[in-house]
Structures are given as C-alpha cells and as structure tokens.
Amino acid sequence: MTQPTIEQLQALEAEIEHTLYMLIELELEEAYSEMSSRFAQLLAEVQAAHLIDYKLDVLVNPASFDTETRILLESLIAAKTRPQKRHRLLTHRMILKVWLRKNQRFMNEFLPQMF
C-alpha cells in the first residue's frame, strides 16, 4: 500500500472542503439523493487515498491531517461507534449528519441562516 503524497493530501483536503459546501447547499435544497451520491464519491476518493477501507474503517490517525480531512475521519469513527438499531447498516446520511455536526463552519455560518 503506497502512502499518498503531500500534494495528493492537499488536493483531497480541497475536495473535502468543496464537497462540504456542496452538500450543505444540497441539504438546503433537500436534494437528499444527490447528497448521498456526492458523499459516496467523496468516500471513494478518501478510500483511494488509503485513509479508510471498504468497510469505512479509518486506517490512519485523524489528528495528523488538515482540518476538513481530520473532521471527516473523526466523523466516520464517531458514526461507526454510535448505537444503531439491530442490523441496521451505516448509511452515508448518518455519517454526513455526524460530519456536519462536528464541523464548526457549518454550525456557526450555515446553521443560523437556515432559521
């Protein structure tokens, strides 16, 4: 398994940040199907960078990454440890909710504008 380069990690950080803003806009538009699709694409990119595996288990220490990547990885860990109803699969929407709650930019800038 090859480790991603600094440039690849910086590009991934930018992609995560861009996707975050896109997902917030889609949430406001209630375009949930598109949100899931975009988020699945992002998770595939994070998996391609060998930060997570196919089961969405985090393979690296989140603290060693830039802000948005760290928040996303911490959100994956938090979403996987949450109590779930029996045999219910972890969904992109559940991870996304945790990610948005952990992201201070969303909490401080976008959430107040929703009301």
Residue pairs with C-beta under 8 A, 6 or more apart in sequence:
1 50
2 50
3 50
4 12
4 49
4 50
4 51
8 49
9 49
9 65
9 66
9 69
10 66
12 45
12 46
12 49
12 51
12 69
13 65
13 66
13 67
13 68
13 69
15 42
15 45
16 42
16 46
16 68
16 69
16 72
17 68
19 38
19 39
19 41
19 42
20 68
20 99
20 103
20 105
20 106
22 38
23 35
23 38
23 39
23 96
23 100
24 100
24 106
24 110
26 32
26 34
26 35
26 38
27 35
27 100
28 114
32 93
35 92
35 93
35 96
36 91
36 92
36 93
39 92
39 95
39 96
40 92
43 52
43 56
43 92
43 95
46 52
46 69
46 72
46 73
47 53
47 54
50 59
50 60
51 58
51 59
51 60
51 65
51 69
51 73
52 58
52 59
52 73
52 76
53 59
56 76
56 80
56 90
56 95
57 80
58 73
58 76
58 77
60 73
62 69
62 70
62 73
62 74
62 77
63 70
65 73
68 103
71 99
71 102
71 103
72 99
74 102
75 95
75 98
75 99
75 102
76 95
78 98
78 102
79 90
79 94
79 95
79 98
80 90
82 94
82 98
84 90
100 106
101 107
